[in-house]
Amino acid sequence: MTVEREIPAAGAKAPDFTLPDKDGKTVHLRDFRGSWVVLYFYPKDNTSGCTLEATNFTAEIDELKKLGAVVLGVSPDSPESHCSFYDRHSLRVTLLSDTGRETLEKYGVWKKKSMYGKEFFGVVRSTFLIDPEGSIAHVWNRVKVPNHAAEVKKRLAELRRS
């Protein structure tokens, strides 16, 4: 049974997770301590909004790296789906698979949605900026894709200056 959780707020400890990447390699959030982490959750590989978001983060990846950040994208798609998505769009972000939806639920992004009068559970597009100590520094909930990656980069630069 799915339980809807609240999205963790800025200042909270980022929930740890262990997920496979597109190649099946295990990735732990704790492995990125000492770095900033852009953790974004998206609904589905190869859909228009998710493709635009992933390609926008890919376009900003060099600048984000200069600011000390890694970019992790999480969806309920399989590692195999991620491989195809990654290759098809020449992505440069790390894609993680949460087929069991545990991490999606921990971060409060697995929610009841409705479309055309039907209710279903799905991912609410959200991004968490996690500081080098593992705390959530900023949250974007119900993300609108255009300009989002640039907005994340701008906020990261501001936080690094303060």
Secondary structure, 3 states (H helix, E strand, C coil): CCCCCCCCCCCCECCCCEEEECCCCEEEHHHHCCCEEEEEECCCCCCHHHHHHHHHHHHHHHHHHHCCEEEEEEECCCHHHHHHHHHHCCCCCEEEECCCCHHHHHCCCEEEEEECCEEEEEECCEEEEECCCCEEEEEEECCCCCCHHHHHHHHHHHHHHC
